Amino acid sequence: MTEAVLTLNAGSSSLKFGLFPAQGDRPLATGLADRIGEQGTLTLRGADGRPLTPSSGDLSTHLGAIRVMIDSLHAEYPGLRLLAVGHRVVHGGAAHAAPVRVTDAVLDQLTDLTPFAPLHQPHNLSGIRAATEAFPGVPQIACFDTAFHRTQDRVNQTYALPRSFYDDGVRRYGFHGLSYDYIAGALPDIAPDVAHGRVVVAHLGNGASMCAMLGGRSVASTMGFTALDGLPMGTRCGQIDPGVLLYLMDQKQMTPAGITDLLYRQSGLLGLSGLSNDMRTLEAAGTPEAAEAVAHFVARCQREIGSLAAAMGGIDALVFTGGIGENARRIRAAICARLDWMGITLDPARNEGAGDTISAEASPVVVLVLAANEELVIARAARAAVAA
């Protein structure tokens, strides 16, 4: 019998998963159910990276995809027994500073947070509901992107609004916490000299944010009440003057639904370029609009790095992660180009290579590129939850 924990990261039309042993960090299998619906596909890989042949079945729903996935895993690991299922949940609100076993009451609490993360929360929760139905009696463990930031001082969580709003939950939550949690745990082995110092982590992808970590704990983040704030993203606007929203309502007669669609789905790199939300497409496009979108993204990254360094009284390391952070070498170079005054100096050859360290030998600030492993963070949390 193979005892394992399953990790699930449910999107609107996708389901990313990992199967981890009861002990150890190397996954037994990983996979992705993509385009869930009539065109659904499932790809699987075993522990050695070799492709696995998925079982046939219905991929039109998340529940169907989970069933096909588990049938495929049973074929590879006969007698498979799940100890727990761990889920990525974007928003845990003020009440959840650690992973939690999902009950009906917890699920109701998390459902109430949907307006804070409308692009993610409904799909995360649909994954929990589907897994609960597929695996009755197996503990479902919710792991929150907001939890890592609950260590921040109140001054970094508040808005300058009457205090009653904070008590009602209007505060800065921060997101991408599972990514930051992994980086914080990996740094002592990879860069022990700076791991417990002043570190800015740049999680750059279709969703983008940055976190200031002091002693491996979050002290400030670019994201706030929702996952809209801070850096421009693939289709999200990032920081915006609230007066713009008042103008859109008063002068353009836009509805809340229309503004929501604008800010979440039509803005960011897509809105600025009029072309794409994909940085790779924009880098290759050669149009003035695409170049302007890239320049805006770079400039905002530079400003936020400076802001987060100020929140810590300096900076010892800058870590790039996420799809753009890990792969877009020219973007990394452009971001670092105007930060030499902070002690950030890139080594061009290292930046083009495959190593973790891309800063120059004499750079006072270490610059690293690390791939975050959110699934491993979830798996460890799920194992700990059922062992407690």
PLY file of the C-alpha trace (Angstrom):
ply
format ascii 1.0
element vertex 388
property float x
property float y
property float z
element edge 387
property int vertex1
property int vertex2
end_header
0.00 0.00 0.00
1.19 3.50 -0.89
0.19 6.18 1.61
0.30 9.72 0.24
-1.09 13.24 0.35
-2.60 14.90 -2.68
-2.22 18.61 -3.43
-4.72 20.48 -5.60
-4.56 23.97 -7.11
-7.86 24.58 -8.86
-8.33 27.31 -11.45
-11.34 28.23 -13.54
-10.60 25.60 -16.19
-7.54 23.84 -14.80
-6.51 21.60 -11.94
-2.84 21.26 -11.02
-1.96 18.44 -8.66
0.89 16.67 -6.94
1.01 13.31 -5.18
3.51 13.26 -2.31
4.58 10.33 -0.13
3.72 10.19 3.57
7.39 10.95 4.20
9.75 12.87 1.92
9.53 15.83 -0.43
9.93 14.20 -3.84
6.53 13.86 -5.55
5.35 10.45 -6.65
3.46 12.06 -9.53
2.48 15.46 -10.85
-0.03 16.54 -13.42
-2.37 19.08 -14.91
-5.96 18.81 -16.03
-6.31 21.68 -18.50
-9.20 23.19 -20.44
-11.68 21.39 -18.19
-14.86 21.13 -20.23
-15.55 19.69 -23.65
-11.87 20.08 -24.67
-10.41 18.82 -21.38
-6.94 17.24 -21.35
-4.92 15.51 -18.64
-1.13 15.19 -18.52
0.66 13.09 -15.90
4.28 12.47 -14.96
5.72 9.91 -12.59
8.38 10.31 -9.91
11.17 10.04 -12.47
9.56 12.57 -14.82
8.41 9.98 -17.32
4.99 10.53 -18.93
2.15 8.41 -17.57
-0.84 7.35 -19.62
-4.01 8.86 -18.13
-7.12 6.76 -17.68
-10.08 7.57 -19.87
-12.98 9.44 -18.37
-14.99 12.62 -18.11
-12.92 15.83 -18.00
-15.87 18.18 -18.37
-15.93 19.14 -14.67
-13.46 19.50 -11.80
-15.02 16.49 -10.09
-14.70 14.42 -13.26
-11.06 15.51 -13.67
-10.27 14.50 -10.07
-11.82 11.07 -10.63
-9.87 10.49 -13.84
-6.71 11.68 -12.12
-7.13 9.35 -9.14
-7.98 6.39 -11.43
-4.74 7.11 -13.30
-2.77 7.26 -10.04
-4.32 4.00 -8.80
-3.12 2.34 -11.99
0.42 3.54 -11.25
0.24 2.92 -7.49
-2.16 0.01 -6.74
-3.51 0.21 -3.21
-3.00 3.98 -3.04
-4.38 5.43 0.22
-4.80 9.17 0.62
-4.03 10.56 4.07
-5.16 14.08 3.21
-5.86 16.44 0.34
-4.22 19.88 0.56
-5.70 22.81 -1.33
-4.37 26.18 -2.34
-6.89 28.82 -1.27
-6.07 32.39 -2.21
-7.88 34.19 0.61
-8.09 33.13 4.23
-9.10 36.51 5.62
-8.07 37.77 9.04
-9.17 34.60 10.81
-6.73 32.14 9.20
-3.01 32.57 9.79
-2.22 28.87 9.25
-3.54 25.89 7.29
-6.86 24.57 8.55
-8.93 21.42 8.18
-12.03 22.25 6.15
-15.40 21.86 7.83
-18.77 23.13 6.66
-18.29 26.20 8.86
-14.83 26.89 7.44
-16.14 26.48 3.90
-18.87 29.02 4.64
-16.26 31.47 5.97
-14.13 31.08 2.87
-17.13 31.47 0.58
-17.88 34.81 2.26
-14.39 35.99 1.18
-15.15 35.49 -2.53
-15.63 39.26 -3.20
-12.03 39.81 -2.01
-10.61 37.42 -4.64
-13.25 36.92 -7.34
-10.86 35.49 -9.93
-9.56 32.74 -7.65
-11.64 31.96 -4.58
-14.66 30.38 -6.34
-12.42 27.97 -8.24
-10.29 27.10 -5.19
-13.47 26.26 -3.28
-14.92 24.25 -6.17
-11.78 22.11 -5.95
-12.42 21.51 -2.25
-16.06 20.58 -2.87
-15.12 18.23 -5.71
-12.38 16.55 -3.65
-14.71 16.19 -0.65
-17.21 14.37 -2.86
-14.52 12.26 -4.53
-12.79 11.28 -1.27
-15.40 11.10 1.51
-13.80 10.96 4.94
-10.36 12.09 3.75
-9.27 15.30 5.55
-9.33 18.37 3.30
-6.72 20.95 4.32
-6.93 24.57 3.13
-3.60 26.40 2.75
-3.86 30.15 2.31
-1.93 32.62 0.16
-2.75 35.32 2.71
-1.53 33.47 5.81
2.20 34.17 5.34
1.58 37.91 5.67
-0.23 37.78 9.01
3.14 38.41 10.72
3.11 42.02 9.50
2.81 44.85 12.00
-0.58 46.51 12.19
0.86 49.70 10.67
1.63 47.77 7.47
-1.82 46.18 7.37
-3.96 49.27 7.86
-5.44 51.81 5.49
-5.92 55.43 6.55
-9.64 54.92 7.06
-11.72 55.12 10.24
-10.64 52.30 12.55
-14.02 50.55 12.30
-13.23 49.55 8.72
-10.14 47.61 9.87
-12.30 45.82 12.42
-14.69 44.94 9.59
-11.85 43.33 7.62
-10.81 46.20 5.34
-7.05 45.81 5.65
-3.97 44.83 3.69
-3.82 41.05 3.42
-1.10 40.32 0.88
-1.10 37.29 -1.43
1.21 34.71 -3.10
2.07 33.60 0.43
2.64 29.94 -0.48
5.33 31.03 -2.93
6.95 33.30 -0.34
6.72 30.58 2.30
8.69 28.22 0.06
11.37 30.80 -0.69
11.74 31.63 3.01
12.24 27.93 3.77
14.66 27.33 0.89
16.96 30.31 1.42
18.84 28.97 4.47
20.19 26.10 2.33
20.75 28.12 -0.85
22.00 31.45 0.53
22.60 31.09 4.29
24.49 34.39 4.54
21.39 36.41 3.62
18.51 34.05 4.44
17.73 35.71 7.76
18.47 39.23 6.61
16.52 41.79 4.61
15.13 40.05 1.53
12.80 41.30 -1.21
11.12 38.47 -3.13
9.65 39.35 -6.52
6.95 36.87 -7.54
6.50 37.93 -11.15
4.04 36.17 -13.44
0.55 36.69 -14.83
-0.17 37.55 -11.21
2.64 39.62 -9.72
3.58 40.89 -6.30
6.57 41.49 -4.05
7.21 40.78 -0.40
9.70 42.22 2.09
10.96 39.47 4.40
12.99 40.13 7.53
14.27 37.05 9.30
12.19 34.91 6.94
8.93 36.63 7.98
6.72 38.94 5.94
6.92 42.58 7.01
5.37 44.28 3.96
3.78 43.36 0.63
2.77 45.17 -2.54
-0.67 43.53 -2.58
-3.35 44.72 -0.19
-7.08 44.18 0.37
-7.41 42.29 -2.90
-5.05 40.77 -5.45
-5.43 43.92 -7.58
-2.97 46.16 -5.74
0.70 46.88 -6.33
2.39 45.77 -9.54
0.68 45.71 -12.95
-0.10 42.12 -13.94
-1.22 40.20 -16.99
-4.75 41.57 -16.99
-4.94 43.33 -13.59
-4.20 47.02 -13.17
-2.08 47.08 -10.02
-1.91 50.29 -8.01
-4.49 52.88 -9.05
-5.72 56.17 -7.62
-9.14 55.52 -6.00
-10.24 58.80 -7.61
-10.09 57.05 -10.98
-12.77 54.65 -9.79
-14.94 57.50 -8.56
-14.51 59.18 -11.95
-15.52 56.00 -13.77
-18.68 55.72 -11.68
-19.65 59.39 -11.68
-18.61 60.53 -15.16
-18.62 57.33 -17.21
-21.61 55.77 -15.44
-19.79 52.46 -15.15
-21.40 49.84 -12.93
-19.52 47.91 -10.21
-19.61 44.86 -12.48
-18.16 46.85 -15.36
-15.39 48.29 -13.22
-14.60 44.85 -11.82
-14.25 43.47 -15.34
-12.06 46.43 -16.36
-9.68 46.17 -13.42
-9.38 42.38 -13.28
-9.63 41.29 -16.91
-8.94 44.18 -19.31
-6.05 46.06 -17.71
-2.39 45.37 -16.89
-0.10 44.28 -19.69
-3.08 43.42 -21.89
-4.69 46.82 -21.47
-1.49 48.81 -21.93
-0.33 46.87 -24.97
-3.72 46.23 -26.59
-2.13 42.95 -27.61
-1.48 40.33 -24.93
-1.11 39.59 -21.24
1.89 37.33 -21.97
5.29 38.92 -21.41
6.89 36.62 -24.01
4.50 37.90 -26.67
5.15 41.51 -25.72
8.92 41.13 -25.77
8.73 39.73 -29.30
6.03 42.07 -30.62
8.13 45.07 -31.61
5.22 47.54 -31.33
5.45 50.84 -29.41
2.47 49.84 -27.30
4.04 46.53 -26.31
7.31 48.26 -25.47
5.45 50.78 -23.32
3.66 48.02 -21.43
6.97 46.31 -20.69
8.58 49.61 -19.63
5.67 50.34 -17.29
5.99 46.91 -15.69
9.75 47.36 -15.20
9.38 50.85 -13.75
6.74 49.74 -11.26
8.95 46.83 -10.19
11.86 49.19 -9.59
9.72 51.52 -7.48
8.29 48.72 -5.37
11.70 47.20 -4.68
12.81 50.58 -3.37
9.68 50.88 -1.25
10.06 47.43 0.30
13.75 47.99 1.00
12.77 51.18 2.83
10.28 49.19 4.92
13.19 47.05 6.19
15.83 49.78 6.43
17.86 48.25 3.60
18.23 45.16 1.46
20.59 42.19 1.53
19.06 40.04 -1.22
16.63 40.22 -4.12
14.97 36.98 -5.22
13.15 36.54 -8.54
10.52 33.80 -8.83
7.35 33.10 -10.85
7.02 32.61 -14.60
8.48 36.00 -15.55
10.94 36.14 -12.67
12.39 32.73 -13.49
12.44 32.91 -17.29
12.45 36.51 -18.59
16.15 37.32 -18.46
15.82 40.69 -20.20
13.10 41.76 -17.79
15.28 40.84 -14.80
18.17 42.81 -16.28
15.96 45.82 -16.98
14.57 45.81 -13.44
18.05 45.70 -11.91
19.56 48.22 -14.34
18.60 51.33 -12.34
19.09 49.85 -8.88
22.87 50.01 -8.61
22.44 52.84 -6.09
20.93 50.20 -3.79
23.91 47.89 -4.26
22.19 45.70 -6.87
24.55 44.79 -9.71
23.78 41.98 -12.13
26.36 39.77 -13.83
25.15 39.54 -17.47
26.69 36.09 -18.01
25.19 34.69 -14.83
21.81 36.19 -15.75
21.91 34.27 -19.03
22.94 31.05 -17.32
21.08 28.50 -15.24
22.53 29.12 -11.78
20.73 30.44 -8.72
22.95 33.50 -8.26
22.88 36.17 -10.99
24.45 39.11 -9.17
28.00 40.24 -9.83
30.69 38.88 -7.53
31.24 42.28 -5.92
27.54 43.20 -5.67
26.68 44.16 -2.08
23.17 42.78 -2.65
22.82 39.14 -3.66
20.40 38.58 -6.56
18.93 35.10 -6.94
16.54 33.25 -9.24
14.60 30.49 -7.48
11.70 28.36 -8.62
9.02 28.30 -5.93
7.38 24.98 -5.10
3.93 25.81 -3.75
2.80 22.20 -4.02
5.51 21.09 -1.60
4.44 23.76 0.90
0.86 22.49 0.65
1.94 18.84 0.99
3.99 19.56 4.11
1.11 21.51 5.63
-1.39 18.73 4.88
0.88 16.10 6.44
1.39 18.26 9.54
-2.34 18.90 9.88
-3.30 15.24 9.97
-0.36 14.33 12.23
-1.31 16.92 14.85
0 1
1 2
2 3
3 4
4 5
5 6
6 7
7 8
8 9
9 10
10 11
11 12
12 13
13 14
14 15
15 16
16 17
17 18
18 19
19 20
20 21
21 22
22 23
23 24
24 25
25 26
26 27
27 28
28 29
29 30
30 31
31 32
32 33
33 34
34 35
35 36
36 37
37 38
38 39
39 40
40 41
41 42
42 43
43 44
44 45
45 46
46 47
47 48
48 49
49 50
50 51
51 52
52 53
53 54
54 55
55 56
56 57
57 58
58 59
59 60
60 61
61 62
62 63
63 64
64 65
65 66
66 67
67 68
68 69
69 70
70 71
71 72
72 73
73 74
74 75
75 76
76 77
77 78
78 79
79 80
80 81
81 82
82 83
83 84
84 85
85 86
86 87
87 88
88 89
89 90
90 91
91 92
92 93
93 94
94 95
95 96
96 97
97 98
98 99
99 100
100 101
101 102
102 103
103 104
104 105
105 106
106 107
107 108
108 109
109 110
110 111
111 112
112 113
113 114
114 115
115 116
116 117
117 118
118 119
119 120
120 121
121 122
122 123
123 124
124 125
125 126
126 127
127 128
128 129
129 130
130 131
131 132
132 133
133 134
134 135
135 136
136 137
137 138
138 139
139 140
140 141
141 142
142 143
143 144
144 145
145 146
146 147
147 148
148 149
149 150
150 151
151 152
152 153
153 154
154 155
155 156
156 157
157 158
158 159
159 160
160 161
161 162
162 163
163 164
164 165
165 166
166 167
167 168
168 169
169 170
170 171
171 172
172 173
173 174
174 175
175 176
176 177
177 178
178 179
179 180
180 181
181 182
182 183
183 184
184 185
185 186
186 187
187 188
188 189
189 190
190 191
191 192
192 193
193 194
194 195
195 196
196 197
197 198
198 199
199 200
200 201
201 202
202 203
203 204
204 205
205 206
206 207
207 208
208 209
209 210
210 211
211 212
212 213
213 214
214 215
215 216
216 217
217 218
218 219
219 220
220 221
221 222
222 223
223 224
224 225
225 226
226 227
227 228
228 229
229 230
230 231
231 232
232 233
233 234
234 235
235 236
236 237
237 238
238 239
239 240
240 241
241 242
242 243
243 244
244 245
245 246
246 247
247 248
248 249
249 250
250 251
251 252
252 253
253 254
254 255
255 256
256 257
257 258
258 259
259 260
260 261
261 262
262 263
263 264
264 265
265 266
266 267
267 268
268 269
269 270
270 271
271 272
272 273
273 274
274 275
275 276
276 277
277 278
278 279
279 280
280 281
281 282
282 283
283 284
284 285
285 286
286 287
287 288
288 289
289 290
290 291
291 292
292 293
293 294
294 295
295 296
296 297
297 298
298 299
299 300
300 301
301 302
302 303
303 304
304 305
305 306
306 307
307 308
308 309
309 310
310 311
311 312
312 313
313 314
314 315
315 316
316 317
317 318
318 319
319 320
320 321
321 322
322 323
323 324
324 325
325 326
326 327
327 328
328 329
329 330
330 331
331 332
332 333
333 334
334 335
335 336
336 337
337 338
338 339
339 340
340 341
341 342
342 343
343 344
344 345
345 346
346 347
347 348
348 349
349 350
350 351
351 352
352 353
353 354
354 355
355 356
356 357
357 358
358 359
359 360
360 361
361 362
362 363
363 364
364 365
365 366
366 367
367 368
368 369
369 370
370 371
371 372
372 373
373 374
374 375
375 376
376 377
377 378
378 379
379 380
380 381
381 382
382 383
383 384
384 385
385 386
386 387
